Amino acid sequence: MEHQEPTQQGGQLSSNAPSQQRLIGDLRQVIDNAEDLLKSTDGCLAGAHQSARAKLAEALDLANRELERFEEAQVSRMIAATREANARHCDSTGEARVLRAFH
């Protein structure tokens, strides 16, 4: 599964940030649905069912790893943007950061 990271421009995420948010939300929903399907078919013993369940479990594992990677990248970008904003506004104390955040 190929993917491109959103770029940061001038301290703000590029315009594909909302689409990445949507992708993360959609991926979470697919993962939840796949987990439910695996649980509900746990008693199926037929060979075809077991093969399909194994493929689904493998795809679910990959999806969980991708989601984790997306979320880690998102957190890293948020931390970088916060640091940039703190530097740009000369916020040297926690109090200054909090006051700027709420004004």
N, C-alpha and C positions, 0 to 999 in steps of 0.2 A: 504494500500500500504506500504509494508515494504521497508526499505532503510537503507543502511549502509553509514556512513560518511567516507570519505577518512581520513586516518591518516596522521599525520605530522611526518616525520622522519628527524632528523637533520636539521630542518628549511625549509625543502622542502616537498611539497606535495607528497604523494605516487603515484605510477604509475597509479592509477585509476582516477587521477585528469582530464586527457583529456576525459575519458569516462563520467565523471560527467559533464564536459563542454558540451559535445555532448548531454547528457540527458537534461540539462537545455535548450539548443537550440531547441531540439526536442519538449520538453514540451511547450515552448513558441509558436512554430509553431502549435501544436495541439490546444492550447488555442485560438490562432488567428482564426484558421479554425472553431472551435466550435462556437466562437462568431459570425463569418460571417454566419454560418449556422442558428443560432438562429435568427439573424436579417432577413435573407432572408425567413424564414418560419414563421415570425411573424403573418401573416394574415391567416394562416391555422387554421380552426375552427374544423376540424374533431376530434373526440375523440381520435383516435389512434395517430394523429399528436400531439395533446396537451399532451398526455401521454409521447410520445417520447421526446418532447421538454422539459418537466418537468424533465425527467431523464437526458437529456443532460445538462440542466441548473445546476442540482445537481452535476453532474460529473465535470462540468466546475468550479463550486465553489471549489470543492475539489482540482482540478488541480491547481487553482490559489493559494490556501493555501499551497500546496506542493511546488510550485515554489517559493513562498515567503520564505518558510522555507529553501529550498536549497540555495537561494541567501543570506539569512542572515547568514547561516553557512559558506558559501564561503567568505563573507566579514569578518567574525570573524577570519577565518583561515588566511586571508591575513593580517589583523591587527596584529595577533599574530606573524606571520612570519616577519613582518616589525619590530616589537618590538624586536624580537630575533636578527635580523640582526643589528639593532641599538646598542643593548647591546654588541654583539659579536665584532663589529667594533668600540666600544667606541664613537659612534656618540652622542655627548651631545648637539649639537646645530642644528637648522634647516639647517644652511649653510652646516655643515658637512654632513648631510643626503642628501642634494641636490647634493653636489659635488660627493659623493660616488655613487649616483644613475646614474649620467651621465658619470662616468669613468669606 
